[in-house]
């Protein structure tokens, strides 16, 4: 079982943006030194969510130059917000910089406020995402002499006569990682021999205190499709090795009581940030084209904690993760900087890195 770090921190004020970027750099370097397998970043915009997430390709490239041994990933790229040419080009460049150690999570986005900032109606996000991925595949495959590729997909327009450059480092292109929540997404990952993100809930209900039930359901569907796709044993093993289950917030302390007490401090700050963002999302949902179909529970509810959090002493965390390892989950993605990144929050995140590295990894890795 691999362990990776999710750099999902936020700021509450513009004057904190630069310090957050420096702190995340230091945190990522620490994770590399402690033996974590990958650094993942989100792809989000506006709302004061995360300064580096507005172009996490740039931040990943910056870190990759400092950490040549590290894998890098995205959880996840909001595909409708990217012109397919720029998406394919950026993935190829980062594929070269990391020498193939790239995992590109793909999804259709989460909030109307992000969509309207890029001229996308929220209700069209899924269709635009699917078409963008089709166009990206065509662009990756296009040779100089092939017919032009016409792009007419919502706000994304264009006509590509030549090939894109650079060519991919990885054969075909870098690995994509669909969120295996829908039949089509699980099949896309399985057909290509890619890893997948395995969620712990079933929409429209985001939450629940039995996450393993959902993880097993989605993992079994994906694994069955992967093994039926006719790949070599090596391709199947590589895909499962990086198949990822994500925790929005991971917090480890010396005791369960300490971990829970510190977790609640983290989540109170996180919830305050979410509530501020909700005000802007409400403005974006002013018409039927941009209305969300699901609602995220308050982060301090047991539903949310049960789905999105992993916390406790090292022994408790090992006990919790053992069934996931036995199921076949290859990579645990740990949100170690969830919420506004204060000096105290960074200390707690570093505490988690140290305890996972010293006590959890040896038992499960």
C-alpha positions in Angstrom: 0.0 0.0 0.0 1.4 3.4 -1.1 0.8 6.6 0.8 0.6 10.0 -1.0 0.1 13.6 0.1 -2.8 15.8 -1.1 -1.8 19.5 -0.9 -5.4 20.8 -0.4 -4.8 23.8 1.9 -6.6 27.1 1.6 -6.0 30.8 2.5 -8.6 33.2 4.0 -6.8 36.4 3.0 -4.9 37.5 -0.1 -1.9 38.5 2.0 -1.5 34.8 3.0 -1.3 33.4 -0.5 2.5 33.6 -0.8 3.2 32.1 2.6 0.9 29.2 1.8 2.8 28.4 -1.4 6.1 28.4 0.5 4.7 26.3 3.3 3.3 23.8 0.8 6.7 23.5 -0.8 8.3 22.8 2.5 5.6 20.3 3.4 5.9 18.5 0.1 9.7 18.2 0.4 9.3 16.8 3.9 6.9 14.2 2.6 9.4 13.2 0.0 12.1 12.8 2.6 9.8 10.7 4.7 9.1 8.2 1.9 5.6 9.2 0.6 5.1 8.0 -2.9 3.4 11.0 -4.6 2.3 14.6 -4.3 -1.3 15.3 -5.5 -2.9 18.6 -6.0 -6.4 19.8 -6.7 -7.6 21.9 -9.6 -9.9 24.7 -8.3 -10.6 28.3 -8.9 -11.9 31.4 -7.0 -13.4 31.1 -3.6 -10.0 31.5 -1.9 -9.8 27.7 -2.1 -6.1 27.2 -2.8 -3.7 29.6 -4.5 -1.6 27.0 -6.3 -4.7 25.1 -7.4 -5.5 27.8 -10.0 -2.7 26.3 -12.0 -1.4 23.2 -10.2 0.4 22.1 -13.4 2.9 25.0 -12.8 3.3 24.1 -9.1 3.8 20.4 -9.9 6.5 21.3 -12.4 8.2 23.5 -9.9 8.2 20.7 -7.3 9.2 18.1 -9.8 12.4 19.9 -10.5 13.2 19.7 -6.7 11.9 16.1 -6.3 12.9 14.1 -9.3 12.1 10.8 -7.6 8.5 11.8 -6.8 5.3 10.9 -8.6 2.9 13.7 -9.1 -0.9 13.6 -9.5 -4.1 15.7 -9.7 -7.2 15.1 -7.6 -8.8 16.0 -9.9 -8.5 18.1 -13.0 -11.8 19.8 -13.8 -11.8 18.8 -17.5 -14.6 21.2 -18.7 -12.5 24.2 -17.5 -9.5 23.4 -19.8 -9.3 23.9 -23.5 -8.5 20.4 -24.9 -5.3 21.7 -26.7 -3.9 23.3 -23.5 -4.9 20.2 -21.5 -3.1 17.8 -23.8 0.0 20.1 -24.1 0.4 20.6 -20.4 0.0 17.0 -19.6 2.7 16.1 -22.2 5.1 18.7 -20.8 4.7 17.5 -17.2 4.9 13.9 -18.4 8.4 14.7 -19.7 9.4 16.7 -16.6 8.5 13.8 -14.3 9.8 11.1 -16.8 6.4 9.4 -16.8 5.7 9.6 -13.1 2.4 11.4 -13.7 -1.2 10.5 -12.7 -3.9 12.8 -14.0 -7.2 12.5 -12.1 -10.1 13.6 -14.3 -13.6 14.7 -13.4 -16.3 17.1 -14.5 -16.0 19.7 -11.7 -17.8 20.4 -8.5 -19.2 23.9 -8.2 -21.2 26.3 -10.4 -19.1 29.2 -9.3 -16.0 27.7 -10.9 -18.0 26.9 -14.1 -19.4 30.4 -14.7 -16.0 31.9 -14.3 -14.9 29.9 -17.4 -18.1 30.3 -19.4 -19.4 26.8 -18.7 -23.0 26.1 -17.5 -22.9 23.6 -14.6 -25.6 21.4 -16.1 -23.4 21.0 -19.3 -20.2 20.2 -17.4 -20.5 16.4 -17.8 -21.1 16.5 -21.6 -18.3 19.1 -22.1 -15.9 17.0 -20.0 -16.6 13.8 -22.0 -16.1 15.6 -25.3 -13.0 17.4 -24.1 -11.5 14.0 -23.3 -12.4 12.7 -26.7 -10.7 15.7 -28.3 -7.6 15.3 -26.1 -7.3 11.7 -27.2 -7.5 12.7 -30.9 -4.9 15.4 -30.3 -2.5 13.0 -28.6 -2.9 10.6 -31.6 -2.7 13.2 -34.4 0.2 13.1 -36.8 1.3 16.1 -39.0 -0.3 14.7 -42.1 -3.7 13.8 -40.5 -6.8 15.9 -41.2 -7.4 18.9 -39.1 -9.2 18.4 -35.7 -12.2 20.7 -35.3 -12.9 21.8 -31.8 -16.5 23.0 -31.1 -17.3 22.2 -27.5 -19.1 24.8 -25.5 -16.6 27.7 -24.7 -13.8 25.7 -26.3 -13.3 26.4 -30.0 -10.5 25.9 -32.5 -9.0 24.0 -35.5 -5.7 22.1 -35.1 -3.9 21.6 -38.4 -0.5 20.2 -37.2 0.4 18.0 -34.2 0.7 19.2 -30.6 4.2 19.5 -29.1 5.9 18.0 -27.2 4.9 14.5 -28.1 4.1 12.4 -24.9 6.9 10.9 -22.9 4.6 7.9 -22.0 3.4 5.7 -24.8 0.1 7.1 -26.0 0.1 9.7 -23.2 0.4 10.0 -19.4 -1.9 7.9 -17.3 -5.4 9.4 -16.6 -7.3 8.4 -13.5 -11.1 8.6 -13.8 -13.3 8.8 -10.7 -14.8 5.3 -10.8 -18.2 6.5 -9.6 -20.1 5.8 -12.9 -20.1 2.8 -15.1 -18.6 4.8 -18.0 -15.8 6.2 -15.8 -14.9 2.7 -14.5 -15.0 1.3 -18.0 -12.8 4.1 -19.4 -10.1 3.4 -16.7 -10.3 -0.4 -17.2 -10.2 -0.3 -21.0 -7.0 1.8 -21.0 -5.4 0.0 -18.1 -5.4 3.1 -16.0 -5.7 3.4 -12.2 -8.9 4.9 -10.8 -10.1 7.0 -7.9 -12.4 4.9 -5.7 -14.9 7.0 -3.8 -16.5 6.3 -0.4 -20.0 7.5 -1.1 -22.8 7.2 -3.6 -24.3 10.4 -5.0 -26.5 12.3 -4.3 -25.7 11.4 -0.7 -22.2 12.7 0.1 -21.5 11.2 3.5 -22.2 8.1 5.5 -20.6 6.2 8.3 -19.9 3.0 6.3 -17.4 4.2 3.7 -15.9 0.7 3.2 -19.2 -0.6 1.8 -19.1 2.0 -0.9 -15.3 1.6 -1.6 -15.7 -2.1 -2.0 -18.6 -1.7 -4.4 -16.8 0.7 -6.7 -13.5 -1.1 -6.4 -15.0 -4.5 -7.3 -16.7 -3.0 -10.4 -13.5 -1.4 -11.5 -11.3 -4.4 -10.8 -13.7 -6.8 -12.6 -13.7 -4.5 -15.7 -9.9 -4.1 -15.6 -9.2 -7.9 -15.4 -11.7 -8.5 -18.2 -10.1 -6.0 -20.5 -7.4 -8.3 -21.8 -4.4 -6.5 -20.4 -1.1 -8.1 -19.5 -0.6 -9.0 -15.9 2.0 -6.2 -15.7 -0.6 -3.6 -16.8 -3.2 -4.8 -14.4 -0.7 -4.8 -11.5 0.4 -1.3 -12.3 -3.1 0.0 -12.5 -4.1 -1.6 -9.2 -0.8 -0.4 -7.6 -2.0 3.2 -8.1 -5.7 2.8 -7.6 -6.5 5.5 -5.1 -8.8 6.0 -2.2 -8.8 9.6 -0.9 -9.2 11.1 2.5 -9.9 14.8 2.5 -8.4 15.1 6.0 -5.9 12.7 7.6 -4.8 13.5 11.1 -2.7 11.2 13.3 -1.6 11.8 16.9 -0.1 9.8 19.7 -3.6 8.9 21.1 -7.1 8.6 19.7 -8.3 11.3 22.1 -5.6 13.8 21.0 -6.3 13.0 17.4 -10.0 13.7 17.7 -9.5 16.9 19.6 -7.1 18.2 17.1 -9.2 17.0 14.2 -12.2 19.1 15.4 -10.0 22.2 15.6 -8.9 21.6 12.0 -12.5 20.9 10.8 -13.9 24.0 12.5 -11.5 26.2 10.5 -12.3 24.2 7.3 -16.0 24.6 7.8 -15.7 28.3 8.2 -13.9 28.5 4.9 -16.5 26.3 3.2 -19.4 28.5 4.5 -17.7 31.6 3.1 -17.4 29.9 -0.3 -21.1 28.8 -0.1 -22.2 32.4 -0.3 -20.5 32.8 -3.7 -21.8 29.5 -4.9 -25.3 30.6 -4.0 -24.9 33.6 -6.3 -23.8 31.3 -9.1 -26.8 29.1 -8.6 -29.2 31.9 -9.6 -30.6 30.0 -12.6 -31.5 26.5 -13.5 -28.4 26.1 -15.7 -26.2 26.4 -12.7 -27.9 24.5 -9.8 -26.1 21.8 -7.9 -27.9 18.5 -7.5 -26.0 17.5 -4.3 -25.2 19.2 -1.0 -22.1 18.5 1.1 -22.8 17.9 4.8 -21.3 20.1 7.5 -17.7 18.9 8.0 -18.3 18.6 11.7 -21.0 16.0 11.3 -20.3 12.3 11.8 -21.5 11.7 8.2 -18.8 13.9 6.8 -16.1 12.7 9.2 -16.9 9.1 8.5 -16.6 9.5 4.8 -13.8 12.0 4.3 -11.6 11.7 7.4 -9.0 9.2 8.7 -7.8 10.0 12.2 -6.6 8.4 15.4 -3.4 7.0 16.9 -1.1 5.1 14.5 -2.5 1.8 15.8 -6.1 2.9 15.1 -5.2 4.2 11.6 -3.5 0.8 10.8 -6.5 -1.1 12.0 -8.8 1.1 9.9 -6.7 0.8 6.7 -6.0 -3.0 6.9 -9.3 -4.0 5.2 -8.6 -1.5 2.4 -5.2 -3.0 1.9 -6.7 -6.5 1.9 -9.3 -5.3 -0.6 -6.6 -4.2 -3.0 -6.5 -0.4 -2.7 -3.0 0.5 -3.9 -2.7 4.1 -2.8 -4.0 6.1 0.1 -4.2 9.8 -0.7 -3.9 11.8 2.6 -5.2 15.4 2.9 -2.6 16.5 5.4 -3.1 20.3 5.1 -6.9 20.5 4.9 -8.4 23.9 5.6 -6.8 27.3 6.1 -3.0 26.8 6.4 -2.0 28.6 9.6 1.3 28.0 11.4 -0.5 25.7 13.8 -2.3 23.8 11.0 1.1 23.2 9.3 2.5 21.9 12.6 -0.3 19.4 12.8 0.1 18.4 9.2 3.8 17.8 9.8 2.9 15.7 12.9 0.8 13.5 10.7 3.5 13.1 8.1 6.0 12.0 10.8 3.7 9.5 12.5 2.5 8.0 9.3 6.0 7.6 8.1 7.4 6.1 11.3 4.5 3.9 12.4 1.8 3.4 9.8 3.9 2.9 6.6 6.1 0.1 8.1 2.9 -1.8 8.9 1.1 -1.4 5.6 3.5 -0.3 2.9 
